[in-house]
Amino acid sequence: MPSSVTKVEIPNFICQRNSSSGPRIPCGGTTLAGVSAPDLDFDQVYRESPYVPWVIGEPQPLLVELEAAGEIRGEVLDVGCGPGDNATFLASRGYHVTGVDGSRTAIDRARAKTDEVEFVVADATRLDGFEDRFDTVLDSALYHCLDDDEQRAYVAALHRACRPGATVHVFCQAEQLAGMPGPRVIPEDNLRATFTVAGGWRITRLERASYTTSMTEEILAQIHPEAVGRVPLDERGRFLMPVWQVAVEWVAL
């Protein structure tokens, strides 16, 4: 590793076993293994880690494209909002936005960025107190953090929280490249089995896309050197995670 590269210490607590990606990878403080909500304390990540792969310090480019295309409307929920970059962007574009996350640390950081968004600590698999409220929902890398039972509860909670005709936009990991660490891979049949008409949803978009992370080639060299030169990067040298870009429309049960 070049001497000019600052070593990013990845705390051991981020290095967890992911049942969909095999055994836990020893991390020695700098190797990030697969992460999933049942194993990972996200509040601890936000409190203690200087590096959070899904936090890029700006709105997710896929969201910016959705907004520019007119696909955000009405009352908006950013579910799993983290430190609030996406919600803050949408508020700056004139939308009334609510951001929810299970991490109090993330919500505190989000509240420090803007008072134009209602940020709430909440369980995404329940969404208590948000019934019949939202016209658009953004799920930017939350769905793939949930196990199968949590996904079903989450989708049911979204249906209760949304108004008739609402749209939910989901970005979730579709493929693991070069043995890269990361969340669970979501197969297409998982999405089709979870977002069903019987469950109150009709899929209107299901396609592959690239999700921007904060994982630079320098960080890759520390945590997974086998991937260097083998995975796509954006023009700023950040790893582009292959995801499903999904849109589903609320239908009556």
N, C-alpha and C positions, 0 to 999 in steps of 0.2 A: 504494500500500500504506500503511495507516495507520502513523503514526510509532510507535505503541505496540507494533507487531508486531516481534518479534525475528527478524532475518533468519537463516535456517538455511543455512549454506554446504554445498552438496552437492559433494563432491570430483569432479574431472573423471574419475577412474577409474571412477566409477559410471556415467558417461554412455557407454554402449556401443551398438553397432548390434545390433538384434534382427532376424534374417532374416525373422521372421513379421510384423514391423510396419513394414518399409520402411527408408529410409535413417537413418543415425545423425543425431541431433539435436544441433546445437552447444549446449554447455551453459554455457560461460562461468563455470563453477564453481557454477552454481545450477540447472541443468536436468537432470532425471533422465530419461534415455531408456530404451528397453526393455532389460532385462537378461536374460541367459541364461548358464547355467553354463559353456559353452565359452569365453565372452568375459570373464567377470567373475571376479576374484579375491575370493572371499567372505571369505577371511581378512583381506585388505587392507581390505575394507569394515568388518569388525568392529573392526579395529585403528584405523582412521583416520576413519571417518565418524561425526559426531555424530548422524546421522539414518539409521535403517535402517527402511524402510517396513513390513516384516513383523514387527518387534519392537515390541510394544505395552506391555511391562512388566507383563503379567498373562496368565493363560491365555486362549487364543482362545475367545470366547463359543460358537462352534460346538462346541468340545470340551466345554465345561462342560455344554452341552445333551445331548451324547452320554452323558456320564458320569451325568447325572441320570436319563437314560432307561434306564440299566442296560446300555448297549451296550459297556462296557469290562469285560473280565474277564481273569482269569489273569495270566500273565506278559506284560508290556507292553513294546513297543519304540516309542520316539519317534525316528523316522528323519529326519535333517535337523533335529535338535532346537534348533540355534542356541544362544542363551544360557540355554536350559533352563526357560523359564516354564511351558510345558505339562507337561513331565516333573515339575517340582517340584510343580505342582498335583496331578497324579495320585498322586504319592508321599504328599502330604498327605491324600489320600483313602484311603490304605491299600494301594495297589497296589505290587507290586514292579516297578520301572521301570528300563529301560536306555535311555540316550539316546546316539545316535551322530551325529556331524557331521564333515565333512571339514575344518572350520576349528578349528585348535588354540586360537586366541583365543576363539572361541565356547565351546569346551569348558572352557577355563580359567575363563571367567565363570560358566558353569553350575555348575562344581564349587564355586565360591565361594558359591553360593546355598544349597546343601544337601549333606549327606553321605548322604542317604537314597536317592540315585539313583546308579547306576553310569554315569558318563559316559565315553565312549570316542571317540577320534579314529579314524574308519573311513570307508572308501569304500562308499557306499550301493549302488553297482552290483556289489559283491562280497560284502560282509558276511561276510568270512572269520572263522571261529571262532565263529559264532553259529548253527550248524546245529541244526535241530529244537528250538528253544528257546521260541518266542513263541506266545501265544494271541491277542493283539491287537496290531496295529500302527497307529500314528498317523503319517500323512504330512500335515503341515500346511504346504502350499505348497512341497514339494520337487519333486514330479513335473513341474510345468510348467517347472522349471529345467533339465531334461534334454532332450537331443536324442533323436531316435527310436531310435537304436542304444542309447543309454544307458538309455532307458526299458525296452527289451526285456531288457537285462542286469539292470537293477534289479528288474524283476518276477520274473525267474528267481531272483535272489538272495533275494528275499522268500520265494519258495516253499521254498527250502532252509532258510531261517531259521525258518519257521513250523511249528507242529505241525498234524496233521490237524484240520480243522474250524476253524482260526484265521480271524479276520476282520481285513481291512485297511481302514482308513478313510482316504480321500484327499480333500483339498481342493485344487483346482487351478483356475486362471483359465479362465473360460468365455467371456468377452466383453470387448472393449476399448471402454470408454465414452468418448465425447467426445474421441477421440484420445489418451486418457490413456497416459502411459508405464507400463511394467510388463513382466512376463514374457510368454512366448509364450502365445497363446490356444490352448487345447486343445479341438478339436472332439469331439463325442460319438463319432464313428466311430473316432477315435484310441483312446479308452478301450475301446470294444468290440473293437477289433482287437488290443489289447495284453493286456487281461485276458480271456483266452479259456479255455474248458474244456480245450482241447487244451494250453494252457500251465499248467493247474493251478488255474484260478480261475473262479468263477461269480459274476457280478454280481447282487447282491441289492438294491442301491439305486443309482439314478443320477438325481439331481434337482438343480435349481438352488438356490443358497443365497447368502447374503451374508457375506463374510469381512472382519473388522475389521482395518483397517490403522492405522498411526500418522500417516497423511497427513491433516493438518487442512486446513481451507480456507485458512488463512494460508500453509501450505507450498505448497498448490496454486497460490496466487496468485504464488508465486515460480517454481515449476518448470513450470507449465502453466496459465497464467491463463485460457485458453479453456475450461477445464473448470469454473471457478468458477460455482456456481449450476446446473450441468447434471448433476451426479453425486450419487448418494445418500450421505447422511451419517448417522451414528448420533446418539443423543441428546447425545453429547459432541463432536459436530462432526468425527468421524473418517470418512474415506472408506471406504465399504463396497464392496469389490471383488466383482463377480459371479463366483461359482465353481460348479464342479460339486462336489456332495457325493456321494461314491462309497463304497459298501461292497462288498467282494468277499470271498467265502468260499473257503478252501482246499479243493481237491478233489484226489484222487489222480491222478497221471499214468498 
